[in-house]
Amino acid sequence: MYRKTDYTQTKYMKNEIGRYRYQQNMSISELARRTGLSATAISNLENGYTSDILLSHAISLSHALHVDLYDLFCIKR
């Protein structure tokens, strides 16, 4: 059976940016300030509208959220 969520998970990079940001009560604008990314770019990543991210940006997000890079982007070791 086709489910929209299955399509989304295969087409776009799965991440937990929003979940970790919410856990820390951090706004998108605060995360943007801490990482140097735009709020729009962060929103697009959280919502799965983009699968394109530079490694340096991924590392910045990981550091700002105090989360392991693998956990943030759902990468199995």
mmCIF file of the N, C-alpha and C atoms, coordinates in Angstrom:
data_MODEL
# 
_entry.id   MODEL 
# 
loop_
_atom_site.group_PDB 
_atom_site.id 
_atom_site.type_symbol 
_atom_site.label_atom_id 
_atom_site.label_alt_id 
_atom_site.label_comp_id 
_atom_site.label_asym_id 
_atom_site.label_entity_id 
_atom_site.label_seq_id 
_atom_site.pdbx_PDB_ins_code 
_atom_site.Cartn_x 
_atom_site.Cartn_y 
_atom_site.Cartn_z 
_atom_site.occupancy 
_atom_site.B_iso_or_equiv 
_atom_site.pdbx_formal_charge 
_atom_site.auth_seq_id 
_atom_site.auth_comp_id 
_atom_site.auth_asym_id 
_atom_site.auth_atom_id 
_atom_site.pdbx_PDB_model_num 
ATOM 1   N N  . MET A 1 1  ? 0.844  -1.182 0.000  1.00 0.00 ? 1  MET A N  1 
ATOM 2   C CA . MET A 1 1  ? 0.000  0.000  0.000  1.00 0.00 ? 1  MET A CA 1 
ATOM 3   C C  . MET A 1 1  ? 0.889  1.245  0.000  1.00 0.00 ? 1  MET A C  1 
ATOM 4   N N  . TYR A 1 2  ? 0.595  2.190  -0.865 1.00 0.00 ? 2  TYR A N  1 
ATOM 5   C CA . TYR A 1 2  ? 1.364  3.435  -0.965 1.00 0.00 ? 2  TYR A CA 1 
ATOM 6   C C  . TYR A 1 2  ? 0.968  4.384  0.151  1.00 0.00 ? 2  TYR A C  1 
ATOM 7   N N  . ARG A 1 3  ? 1.977  4.900  0.847  1.00 0.00 ? 3  ARG A N  1 
ATOM 8   C CA . ARG A 1 3  ? 1.736  5.907  1.871  1.00 0.00 ? 3  ARG A CA 1 
ATOM 9   C C  . ARG A 1 3  ? 2.617  7.104  1.572  1.00 0.00 ? 3  ARG A C  1 
ATOM 10  N N  . LYS A 1 4  ? 2.072  8.277  1.718  1.00 0.00 ? 4  LYS A N  1 
ATOM 11  C CA . LYS A 1 4  ? 2.819  9.494  1.428  1.00 0.00 ? 4  LYS A CA 1 
ATOM 12  C C  . LYS A 1 4  ? 4.096  9.587  2.258  1.00 0.00 ? 4  LYS A C  1 
ATOM 13  N N  . THR A 1 5  ? 4.051  9.174  3.511  1.00 0.00 ? 5  THR A N  1 
ATOM 14  C CA . THR A 1 5  ? 5.237  9.276  4.363  1.00 0.00 ? 5  THR A CA 1 
ATOM 15  C C  . THR A 1 5  ? 6.365  8.397  3.843  1.00 0.00 ? 5  THR A C  1 
ATOM 16  N N  . ASP A 1 6  ? 6.038  7.257  3.242  1.00 0.00 ? 6  ASP A N  1 
ATOM 17  C CA . ASP A 1 6  ? 7.079  6.412  2.670  1.00 0.00 ? 6  ASP A CA 1 
ATOM 18  C C  . ASP A 1 6  ? 7.814  7.146  1.562  1.00 0.00 ? 6  ASP A C  1 
ATOM 19  N N  . TYR A 1 7  ? 7.080  7.844  0.710  1.00 0.00 ? 7  TYR A N  1 
ATOM 20  C CA . TYR A 1 7  ? 7.659  8.603  -0.391 1.00 0.00 ? 7  TYR A CA 1 
ATOM 21  C C  . TYR A 1 7  ? 8.553  9.714  0.146  1.00 0.00 ? 7  TYR A C  1 
ATOM 22  N N  . THR A 1 8  ? 8.075  10.419 1.148  1.00 0.00 ? 8  THR A N  1 
ATOM 23  C CA . THR A 1 8  ? 8.836  11.525 1.718  1.00 0.00 ? 8  THR A CA 1 
ATOM 24  C C  . THR A 1 8  ? 10.153 11.036 2.299  1.00 0.00 ? 8  THR A C  1 
ATOM 25  N N  . GLN A 1 9  ? 10.137 9.921  2.980  1.00 0.00 ? 9  GLN A N  1 
ATOM 26  C CA . GLN A 1 9  ? 11.349 9.434  3.619  1.00 0.00 ? 9  GLN A CA 1 
ATOM 27  C C  . GLN A 1 9  ? 12.382 8.968  2.603  1.00 0.00 ? 9  GLN A C  1 
ATOM 28  N N  . THR A 1 10 ? 11.960 8.534  1.445  1.00 0.00 ? 10 THR A N  1 
ATOM 29  C CA . THR A 1 10 ? 12.935 8.093  0.460  1.00 0.00 ? 10 THR A CA 1 
ATOM 30  C C  . THR A 1 10 ? 13.408 9.238  -0.426 1.00 0.00 ? 10 THR A C  1 
ATOM 31  N N  . LYS A 1 11 ? 12.562 10.231 -0.666 1.00 0.00 ? 11 LYS A N  1 
ATOM 32  C CA . LYS A 1 11 ? 12.936 11.325 -1.551 1.00 0.00 ? 11 LYS A CA 1 
ATOM 33  C C  . LYS A 1 11 ? 13.783 12.384 -0.836 1.00 0.00 ? 11 LYS A C  1 
ATOM 34  N N  . TYR A 1 12 ? 13.495 12.639 0.416  1.00 0.00 ? 12 TYR A N  1 
ATOM 35  C CA . TYR A 1 12 ? 14.181 13.693 1.147  1.00 0.00 ? 12 TYR A CA 1 
ATOM 36  C C  . TYR A 1 12 ? 14.990 13.121 2.301  1.00 0.00 ? 12 TYR A C  1 
ATOM 37  N N  . MET A 1 13 ? 15.996 13.872 2.692  1.00 0.00 ? 13 MET A N  1 
ATOM 38  C CA . MET A 1 13 ? 16.850 13.449 3.789  1.00 0.00 ? 13 MET A CA 1 
ATOM 39  C C  . MET A 1 13 ? 16.076 13.542 5.101  1.00 0.00 ? 13 MET A C  1 
ATOM 40  N N  . LYS A 1 14 ? 15.978 12.459 5.810  1.00 0.00 ? 14 LYS A N  1 
ATOM 41  C CA . LYS A 1 14 ? 15.292 12.454 7.100  1.00 0.00 ? 14 LYS A CA 1 
ATOM 42  C C  . LYS A 1 14 ? 16.199 13.110 8.133  1.00 0.00 ? 14 LYS A C  1 
ATOM 43  N N  . ASN A 1 15 ? 15.601 13.937 8.972  1.00 0.00 ? 15 ASN A N  1 
ATOM 44  C CA . ASN A 1 15 ? 16.370 14.566 10.040 1.00 0.00 ? 15 ASN A CA 1 
ATOM 45  C C  . ASN A 1 15 ? 15.472 14.826 11.238 1.00 0.00 ? 15 ASN A C  1 
ATOM 46  N N  . GLU A 1 16 ? 16.111 15.116 12.341 1.00 0.00 ? 16 GLU A N  1 
ATOM 47  C CA . GLU A 1 16 ? 15.419 15.372 13.602 1.00 0.00 ? 16 GLU A CA 1 
ATOM 48  C C  . GLU A 1 16 ? 15.696 16.790 14.107 1.00 0.00 ? 16 GLU A C  1 
ATOM 49  N N  . ILE A 1 17 ? 15.977 17.706 13.211 1.00 0.00 ? 17 ILE A N  1 
ATOM 50  C CA . ILE A 1 17 ? 16.304 19.080 13.606 1.00 0.00 ? 17 ILE A CA 1 
ATOM 51  C C  . ILE A 1 17 ? 15.174 19.683 14.431 1.00 0.00 ? 17 ILE A C  1 
ATOM 52  N N  . GLY A 1 18 ? 13.962 19.594 13.922 1.00 0.00 ? 18 GLY A N  1 
ATOM 53  C CA . GLY A 1 18 ? 12.809 20.175 14.622 1.00 0.00 ? 18 GLY A CA 1 
ATOM 54  C C  . GLY A 1 18 ? 12.593 19.568 15.996 1.00 0.00 ? 18 GLY A C  1 
ATOM 55  N N  . ARG A 1 19 ? 12.724 18.262 16.088 1.00 0.00 ? 19 ARG A N  1 
ATOM 56  C CA . ARG A 1 19 ? 12.514 17.579 17.372 1.00 0.00 ? 19 ARG A CA 1 
ATOM 57  C C  . ARG A 1 19 ? 13.524 18.054 18.410 1.00 0.00 ? 19 ARG A C  1 
ATOM 58  N N  . TYR A 1 20 ? 14.793 18.103 18.045 1.00 0.00 ? 20 TYR A N  1 
ATOM 59  C CA . TYR A 1 20 ? 15.808 18.551 19.004 1.00 0.00 ? 20 TYR A CA 1 
ATOM 60  C C  . TYR A 1 20 ? 15.675 20.038 19.313 1.00 0.00 ? 20 TYR A C  1 
ATOM 61  N N  . ARG A 1 21 ? 15.276 20.814 18.334 1.00 0.00 ? 21 ARG A N  1 
ATOM 62  C CA . ARG A 1 21 ? 15.075 22.248 18.565 1.00 0.00 ? 21 ARG A CA 1 
ATOM 63  C C  . ARG A 1 21 ? 13.924 22.460 19.549 1.00 0.00 ? 21 ARG A C  1 
ATOM 64  N N  . TYR A 1 22 ? 12.821 21.741 19.359 1.00 0.00 ? 22 TYR A N  1 
ATOM 65  C CA . TYR A 1 22 ? 11.686 21.857 20.280 1.00 0.00 ? 22 TYR A CA 1 
ATOM 66  C C  . TYR A 1 22 ? 12.052 21.407 21.686 1.00 0.00 ? 22 TYR A C  1 
ATOM 67  N N  . GLN A 1 23 ? 12.823 20.339 21.793 1.00 0.00 ? 23 GLN A N  1 
ATOM 68  C CA . GLN A 1 23 ? 13.228 19.836 23.109 1.00 0.00 ? 23 GLN A CA 1 
ATOM 69  C C  . GLN A 1 23 ? 14.003 20.891 23.899 1.00 0.00 ? 23 GLN A C  1 
ATOM 70  N N  . GLN A 1 24 ? 14.704 21.743 23.184 1.00 0.00 ? 24 GLN A N  1 
ATOM 71  C CA . GLN A 1 24 ? 15.517 22.770 23.837 1.00 0.00 ? 24 GLN A CA 1 
ATOM 72  C C  . GLN A 1 24 ? 14.810 24.119 23.886 1.00 0.00 ? 24 GLN A C  1 
ATOM 73  N N  . ASN A 1 25 ? 13.532 24.131 23.492 1.00 0.00 ? 25 ASN A N  1 
ATOM 74  C CA . ASN A 1 25 ? 12.744 25.380 23.473 1.00 0.00 ? 25 ASN A CA 1 
ATOM 75  C C  . ASN A 1 25 ? 13.457 26.485 22.703 1.00 0.00 ? 25 ASN A C  1 
ATOM 76  N N  . MET A 1 26 ? 14.001 26.109 21.561 1.00 0.00 ? 26 MET A N  1 
ATOM 77  C CA . MET A 1 26 ? 14.764 27.051 20.747 1.00 0.00 ? 26 MET A CA 1 
ATOM 78  C C  . MET A 1 26 ? 13.946 27.430 19.507 1.00 0.00 ? 26 MET A C  1 
ATOM 79  N N  . SER A 1 27 ? 13.883 28.699 19.222 1.00 0.00 ? 27 SER A N  1 
ATOM 80  C CA . SER A 1 27 ? 13.175 29.153 18.021 1.00 0.00 ? 27 SER A CA 1 
ATOM 81  C C  . SER A 1 27 ? 14.049 28.924 16.783 1.00 0.00 ? 27 SER A C  1 
ATOM 82  N N  . ILE A 1 28 ? 13.400 28.942 15.639 1.00 0.00 ? 28 ILE A N  1 
ATOM 83  C CA . ILE A 1 28 ? 14.150 28.823 14.387 1.00 0.00 ? 28 ILE A CA 1 
ATOM 84  C C  . ILE A 1 28 ? 15.113 29.998 14.254 1.00 0.00 ? 28 ILE A C  1 
ATOM 85  N N  . SER A 1 29 ? 14.664 31.187 14.630 1.00 0.00 ? 29 SER A N  1 
ATOM 86  C CA . SER A 1 29 ? 15.542 32.354 14.498 1.00 0.00 ? 29 SER A CA 1 
ATOM 87  C C  . SER A 1 29 ? 16.760 32.249 15.423 1.00 0.00 ? 29 SER A C  1 
ATOM 88  N N  . GLU A 1 30 ? 16.593 31.666 16.603 1.00 0.00 ? 30 GLU A N  1 
ATOM 89  C CA . GLU A 1 30 ? 17.732 31.481 17.509 1.00 0.00 ? 30 GLU A CA 1 
ATOM 90  C C  . GLU A 1 30 ? 18.701 30.452 16.934 1.00 0.00 ? 30 GLU A C  1 
ATOM 91  N N  . LEU A 1 31 ? 18.175 29.365 16.387 1.00 0.00 ? 31 LEU A N  1 
ATOM 92  C CA . LEU A 1 31 ? 19.040 28.360 15.766 1.00 0.00 ? 31 LEU A CA 1 
ATOM 93  C C  . LEU A 1 31 ? 19.761 28.959 14.565 1.00 0.00 ? 31 LEU A C  1 
ATOM 94  N N  . ALA A 1 32 ? 19.074 29.785 13.817 1.00 0.00 ? 32 ALA A N  1 
ATOM 95  C CA . ALA A 1 32 ? 19.690 30.458 12.667 1.00 0.00 ? 32 ALA A CA 1 
ATOM 96  C C  . ALA A 1 32 ? 20.842 31.358 13.133 1.00 0.00 ? 32 ALA A C  1 
ATOM 97  N N  . ARG A 1 33 ? 20.607 32.083 14.204 1.00 0.00 ? 33 ARG A N  1 
ATOM 98  C CA . ARG A 1 33 ? 21.652 32.962 14.741 1.00 0.00 ? 33 ARG A CA 1 
ATOM 99  C C  . ARG A 1 33 ? 22.874 32.155 15.183 1.00 0.00 ? 33 ARG A C  1 
ATOM 100 N N  . ARG A 1 34 ? 22.639 31.023 15.826 1.00 0.00 ? 34 ARG A N  1 
ATOM 101 C CA . ARG A 1 34 ? 23.741 30.204 16.339 1.00 0.00 ? 34 ARG A CA 1 
ATOM 102 C C  . ARG A 1 34 ? 24.525 29.486 15.240 1.00 0.00 ? 34 ARG A C  1 
ATOM 103 N N  . THR A 1 35 ? 23.873 29.211 14.112 1.00 0.00 ? 35 THR A N  1 
ATOM 104 C CA . THR A 1 35 ? 24.517 28.439 13.050 1.00 0.00 ? 35 THR A CA 1 
ATOM 105 C C  . THR A 1 35 ? 24.982 29.272 11.867 1.00 0.00 ? 35 THR A C  1 
ATOM 106 N N  . GLY A 1 36 ? 24.399 30.446 11.693 1.00 0.00 ? 36 GLY A N  1 
ATOM 107 C CA . GLY A 1 36 ? 24.718 31.251 10.521 1.00 0.00 ? 36 GLY A CA 1 
ATOM 108 C C  . GLY A 1 36 ? 23.884 30.879 9.301  1.00 0.00 ? 36 GLY A C  1 
ATOM 109 N N  . LEU A 1 37 ? 22.980 29.921 9.470  1.00 0.00 ? 37 LEU A N  1 
ATOM 110 C CA . LEU A 1 37 ? 22.058 29.567 8.388  1.00 0.00 ? 37 LEU A CA 1 
ATOM 111 C C  . LEU A 1 37 ? 20.849 30.497 8.451  1.00 0.00 ? 37 LEU A C  1 
ATOM 112 N N  . SER A 1 38 ? 20.136 30.615 7.347  1.00 0.00 ? 38 SER A N  1 
ATOM 113 C CA . SER A 1 38 ? 18.924 31.423 7.374  1.00 0.00 ? 38 SER A CA 1 
ATOM 114 C C  . SER A 1 38 ? 17.793 30.638 8.023  1.00 0.00 ? 38 SER A C  1 
ATOM 115 N N  . ALA A 1 39 ? 16.844 31.361 8.583  1.00 0.00 ? 39 ALA A N  1 
ATOM 116 C CA . ALA A 1 39 ? 15.676 30.716 9.180  1.00 0.00 ? 39 ALA A CA 1 
ATOM 117 C C  . ALA A 1 39 ? 14.908 29.932 8.123  1.00 0.00 ? 39 ALA A C  1 
ATOM 118 N N  . THR A 1 40 ? 14.865 30.447 6.915  1.00 0.00 ? 40 THR A N  1 
ATOM 119 C CA . THR A 1 40 ? 14.176 29.750 5.813  1.00 0.00 ? 40 THR A CA 1 
ATOM 120 C C  . THR A 1 40 ? 14.851 28.426 5.508  1.00 0.00 ? 40 THR A C  1 
ATOM 121 N N  . ALA A 1 41 ? 16.175 28.416 5.474  1.00 0.00 ? 41 ALA A N  1 
ATOM 122 C CA . ALA A 1 41 ? 16.905 27.179 5.192  1.00 0.00 ? 41 ALA A CA 1 
ATOM 123 C C  . ALA A 1 41 ? 16.641 26.132 6.271  1.00 0.00 ? 41 ALA A C  1 
ATOM 124 N N  . ILE A 1 42 ? 16.620 26.564 7.527  1.00 0.00 ? 42 ILE A N  1 
ATOM 125 C CA . ILE A 1 42 ? 16.356 25.637 8.627  1.00 0.00 ? 42 ILE A CA 1 
ATOM 126 C C  . ILE A 1 42 ? 14.929 25.103 8.544  1.00 0.00 ? 42 ILE A C  1 
ATOM 127 N N  . SER A 1 43 ? 13.993 25.974 8.284  1.00 0.00 ? 43 SER A N  1 
ATOM 128 C CA . SER A 1 43 ? 12.597 25.556 8.132  1.00 0.00 ? 43 SER A CA 1 
ATOM 129 C C  . SER A 1 43 ? 12.443 24.554 6.995  1.00 0.00 ? 43 SER A C  1 
ATOM 130 N N  . ASN A 1 44 ? 13.098 24.828 5.881  1.00 0.00 ? 44 ASN A N  1 
ATOM 131 C CA . ASN A 1 44 ? 13.022 23.914 4.740  1.00 0.00 ? 44 ASN A CA 1 
ATOM 132 C C  . ASN A 1 44 ? 13.611 22.550 5.074  1.00 0.00 ? 44 ASN A C  1 
ATOM 133 N N  . LEU A 1 45 ? 14.695 22.523 5.814  1.00 0.00 ? 45 LEU A N  1 
ATOM 134 C CA . LEU A 1 45 ? 15.288 21.252 6.238  1.00 0.00 ? 45 LEU A CA 1 
ATOM 135 C C  . LEU A 1 45 ? 14.345 20.494 7.175  1.00 0.00 ? 45 LEU A C  1 
ATOM 136 N N  . GLU A 1 46 ? 13.796 21.214 8.155  1.00 0.00 ? 46 GLU A N  1 
ATOM 137 C CA . GLU A 1 46 ? 12.895 20.580 9.122  1.00 0.00 ? 46 GLU A CA 1 
ATOM 138 C C  . GLU A 1 46 ? 11.676 19.970 8.438  1.00 0.00 ? 46 GLU A C  1 
ATOM 139 N N  . ASN A 1 47 ? 11.157 20.659 7.450  1.00 0.00 ? 47 ASN A N  1 
ATOM 140 C CA . ASN A 1 47 ? 9.923  20.229 6.793  1.00 0.00 ? 47 ASN A CA 1 
ATOM 141 C C  . ASN A 1 47 ? 10.147 19.329 5.590  1.00 0.00 ? 47 ASN A C  1 
ATOM 142 N N  . GLY A 1 48 ? 11.399 18.999 5.308  1.00 0.00 ? 48 GLY A N  1 
ATOM 143 C CA . GLY A 1 48 ? 11.695 18.081 4.221  1.00 0.00 ? 48 GLY A CA 1 
ATOM 144 C C  . GLY A 1 48 ? 11.576 18.687 2.837  1.00 0.00 ? 48 GLY A C  1 
ATOM 145 N N  . TYR A 1 49 ? 11.637 20.005 2.735  1.00 0.00 ? 49 TYR A N  1 
ATOM 146 C CA . TYR A 1 49 ? 11.548 20.663 1.429  1.00 0.00 ? 49 TYR A CA 1 
ATOM 147 C C  . TYR A 1 49 ? 12.872 20.697 0.692  1.00 0.00 ? 49 TYR A C  1 
ATOM 148 N N  . THR A 1 50 ? 13.931 20.302 1.362  1.00 0.00 ? 50 THR A N  1 
ATOM 149 C CA . THR A 1 50 ? 15.237 20.251 0.719  1.00 0.00 ? 50 THR A CA 1 
ATOM 150 C C  . THR A 1 50 ? 16.010 19.054 1.257  1.00 0.00 ? 50 THR A C  1 
ATOM 151 N N  . SER A 1 51 ? 16.824 18.490 0.424  1.00 0.00 ? 51 SER A N  1 
ATOM 152 C CA . SER A 1 51 ? 17.678 17.390 0.875  1.00 0.00 ? 51 SER A CA 1 
ATOM 153 C C  . SER A 1 51 ? 19.139 17.768 0.686  1.00 0.00 ? 51 SER A C  1 
ATOM 154 N N  . ASP A 1 52 ? 19.374 19.014 0.341  1.00 0.00 ? 52 ASP A N  1 
ATOM 155 C CA . ASP A 1 52 ? 20.703 19.509 0.042  1.00 0.00 ? 52 ASP A CA 1 
ATOM 156 C C  . ASP A 1 52 ? 21.254 20.273 1.243  1.00 0.00 ? 52 ASP A C  1 
ATOM 157 N N  . ILE A 1 53 ? 22.349 19.798 1.808  1.00 0.00 ? 53 ILE A N  1 
ATOM 158 C CA . ILE A 1 53 ? 22.967 20.517 2.916  1.00 0.00 ? 53 ILE A CA 1 
ATOM 159 C C  . ILE A 1 53 ? 24.472 20.271 2.863  1.00 0.00 ? 53 ILE A C  1 
ATOM 160 N N  . LEU A 1 54 ? 25.212 21.329 3.073  1.00 0.00 ? 54 LEU A N  1 
ATOM 161 C CA . LEU A 1 54 ? 26.667 21.205 3.141  1.00 0.00 ? 54 LEU A CA 1 
ATOM 162 C C  . LEU A 1 54 ? 27.051 20.541 4.457  1.00 0.00 ? 54 LEU A C  1 
ATOM 163 N N  . LEU A 1 55 ? 28.123 19.786 4.436  1.00 0.00 ? 55 LEU A N  1 
ATOM 164 C CA . LEU A 1 55 ? 28.589 19.128 5.651  1.00 0.00 ? 55 LEU A CA 1 
ATOM 165 C C  . LEU A 1 55 ? 28.881 20.152 6.740  1.00 0.00 ? 55 LEU A C  1 
ATOM 166 N N  . SER A 1 56 ? 29.453 21.278 6.372  1.00 0.00 ? 56 SER A N  1 
ATOM 167 C CA . SER A 1 56 ? 29.764 22.309 7.372  1.00 0.00 ? 56 SER A CA 1 
ATOM 168 C C  . SER A 1 56 ? 28.492 22.835 8.041  1.00 0.00 ? 56 SER A C  1 
ATOM 169 N N  . HIS A 1 57 ? 27.403 22.937 7.286  1.00 0.00 ? 57 HIS A N  1 
ATOM 170 C CA . HIS A 1 57 ? 26.136 23.390 7.863  1.00 0.00 ? 57 HIS A CA 1 
ATOM 171 C C  . HIS A 1 57 ? 25.550 22.318 8.774  1.00 0.00 ? 57 HIS A C  1 
ATOM 172 N N  . ALA A 1 58 ? 25.657 21.060 8.360  1.00 0.00 ? 58 ALA A N  1 
ATOM 173 C CA . ALA A 1 58 ? 25.166 19.955 9.186  1.00 0.00 ? 58 ALA A CA 1 
ATOM 174 C C  . ALA A 1 58 ? 25.924 19.916 10.516 1.00 0.00 ? 58 ALA A C  1 
ATOM 175 N N  . ILE A 1 59 ? 27.213 20.127 10.453 1.00 0.00 ? 59 ILE A N  1 
ATOM 176 C CA . ILE A 1 59 ? 28.031 20.139 11.673 1.00 0.00 ? 59 ILE A CA 1 
ATOM 177 C C  . ILE A 1 59 ? 27.647 21.319 12.557 1.00 0.00 ? 59 ILE A C  1 
ATOM 178 N N  . SER A 1 60 ? 27.410 22.483 11.963 1.00 0.00 ? 60 SER A N  1 
ATOM 179 C CA . SER A 1 60 ? 26.980 23.662 12.729 1.00 0.00 ? 60 SER A CA 1 
ATOM 180 C C  . SER A 1 60 ? 25.662 23.399 13.454 1.00 0.00 ? 60 SER A C  1 
ATOM 181 N N  . LEU A 1 61 ? 24.724 22.765 12.761 1.00 0.00 ? 61 LEU A N  1 
ATOM 182 C CA . LEU A 1 61 ? 23.442 22.428 13.384 1.00 0.00 ? 61 LEU A CA 1 
ATOM 183 C C  . LEU A 1 61 ? 23.646 21.452 14.530 1.00 0.00 ? 61 LEU A C  1 
ATOM 184 N N  . SER A 1 62 ? 24.479 20.463 14.305 1.00 0.00 ? 62 SER A N  1 
ATOM 185 C CA . SER A 1 62 ? 24.771 19.457 15.330 1.00 0.00 ? 62 SER A CA 1 
ATOM 186 C C  . SER A 1 62 ? 25.367 20.112 16.575 1.00 0.00 ? 62 SER A C  1 
ATOM 187 N N  . HIS A 1 63 ? 26.302 21.004 16.388 1.00 0.00 ? 63 HIS A N  1 
ATOM 188 C CA . HIS A 1 63 ? 26.945 21.685 17.527 1.00 0.00 ? 63 HIS A CA 1 
ATOM 189 C C  . HIS A 1 63 ? 25.962 22.600 18.242 1.00 0.00 ? 63 HIS A C  1 
ATOM 190 N N  . ALA A 1 64 ? 25.182 23.358 17.486 1.00 0.00 ? 64 ALA A N  1 
ATOM 191 C CA . ALA A 1 64 ? 24.240 24.306 18.089 1.00 0.00 ? 64 ALA A CA 1 
ATOM 192 C C  . ALA A 1 64 ? 23.166 23.593 18.908 1.00 0.00 ? 64 ALA A C  1 
ATOM 193 N N  . LEU A 1 65 ? 22.795 22.388 18.474 1.00 0.00 ? 65 LEU A N  1 
ATOM 194 C CA . LEU A 1 65 ? 21.756 21.630 19.170 1.00 0.00 ? 65 LEU A CA 1 
ATOM 195 C C  . LEU A 1 65 ? 22.327 20.634 20.180 1.00 0.00 ? 65 LEU A C  1 
ATOM 196 N N  . HIS A 1 66 ? 23.664 20.542 20.243 1.00 0.00 ? 66 HIS A N  1 
ATOM 197 C CA . HIS A 1 66 ? 24.343 19.615 21.162 1.00 0.00 ? 66 HIS A CA 1 
ATOM 198 C C  . HIS A 1 66 ? 23.875 18.178 20.936 1.00 0.00 ? 66 HIS A C  1 
ATOM 199 N N  . VAL A 1 67 ? 23.852 17.794 19.659 1.00 0.00 ? 67 VAL A N  1 
ATOM 200 C CA . VAL A 1 67 ? 23.389 16.465 19.262 1.00 0.00 ? 67 VAL A CA 1 
ATOM 201 C C  . VAL A 1 67 ? 24.412 15.862 18.313 1.00 0.00 ? 67 VAL A C  1 
ATOM 202 N N  . ASP A 1 68 ? 24.630 14.571 18.447 1.00 0.00 ? 68 ASP A N  1 
ATOM 203 C CA . ASP A 1 68 ? 25.516 13.862 17.539 1.00 0.00 ? 68 ASP A CA 1 
ATOM 204 C C  . ASP A 1 68 ? 25.006 13.990 16.100 1.00 0.00 ? 68 ASP A C  1 
ATOM 205 N N  . LEU A 1 69 ? 25.889 14.224 15.176 1.00 0.00 ? 69 LEU A N  1 
ATOM 206 C CA . LEU A 1 69 ? 25.528 14.404 13.767 1.00 0.00 ? 69 LEU A CA 1 
ATOM 207 C C  . LEU A 1 69 ? 24.749 13.208 13.223 1.00 0.00 ? 69 LEU A C  1 
ATOM 208 N N  . TYR A 1 70 ? 25.162 12.012 13.597 1.00 0.00 ? 70 TYR A N  1 
ATOM 209 C CA . TYR A 1 70 ? 24.481 10.800 13.128 1.00 0.00 ? 70 TYR A CA 1 
ATOM 210 C C  . TYR A 1 70 ? 23.040 10.755 13.636 1.00 0.00 ? 70 TYR A C  1 
ATOM 211 N N  . ASP A 1 71 ? 22.831 11.122 14.887 1.00 0.00 ? 71 ASP A N  1 
ATOM 212 C CA . ASP A 1 71 ? 21.484 11.127 15.455 1.00 0.00 ? 71 ASP A CA 1 
ATOM 213 C C  . ASP A 1 71 ? 20.620 12.217 14.825 1.00 0.00 ? 71 ASP A C  1 
ATOM 214 N N  . LEU A 1 72 ? 21.209 13.382 14.594 1.00 0.00 ? 72 LEU A N  1 
ATOM 215 C CA . LEU A 1 72 ? 20.461 14.500 14.031 1.00 0.00 ? 72 LEU A CA 1 
ATOM 216 C C  . LEU A 1 72 ? 19.929 14.167 12.636 1.00 0.00 ? 72 LEU A C  1 
ATOM 217 N N  . PHE A 1 73 ? 20.709 13.448 11.858 1.00 0.00 ? 73 PHE A N  1 
ATOM 218 C CA . PHE A 1 73 ? 20.297 13.142 10.491 1.00 0.00 ? 73 PHE A CA 1 
ATOM 219 C C  . PHE A 1 73 ? 19.930 11.671 10.280 1.00 0.00 ? 73 PHE A C  1 
ATOM 220 N N  . CYS A 1 74 ? 19.628 10.990 11.392 1.00 0.00 ? 74 CYS A N  1 
ATOM 221 C CA . CYS A 1 74 ? 19.107 9.615  11.346 1.00 0.00 ? 74 CYS A CA 1 
ATOM 222 C C  . CYS A 1 74 ? 19.988 8.681  10.521 1.00 0.00 ? 74 CYS A C  1 
ATOM 223 N N  . ILE A 1 75 ? 21.288 8.775  10.752 1.00 0.00 ? 75 ILE A N  1 
ATOM 224 C CA . ILE A 1 75 ? 22.254 7.934  10.026 1.00 0.00 ? 75 ILE A CA 1 
ATOM 225 C C  . ILE A 1 75 ? 22.621 6.760  10.925 1.00 0.00 ? 75 ILE A C  1 
ATOM 226 N N  . LYS A 1 76 ? 22.439 5.566  10.411 1.00 0.00 ? 76 LYS A N  1 
ATOM 227 C CA . LYS A 1 76 ? 22.786 4.375  11.190 1.00 0.00 ? 76 LYS A CA 1 
ATOM 228 C C  . LYS A 1 76 ? 24.279 4.125  11.089 1.00 0.00 ? 76 LYS A C  1 
ATOM 229 N N  . ARG A 1 77 ? 24.868 3.727  12.183 1.00 0.00 ? 77 ARG A N  1 
ATOM 230 C CA . ARG A 1 77 ? 26.307 3.454  12.215 1.00 0.00 ? 77 ARG A CA 1 
ATOM 231 C C  . ARG A 1 77 ? 26.581 2.015  11.959 1.00 0.00 ? 77 ARG A C  1 
# 
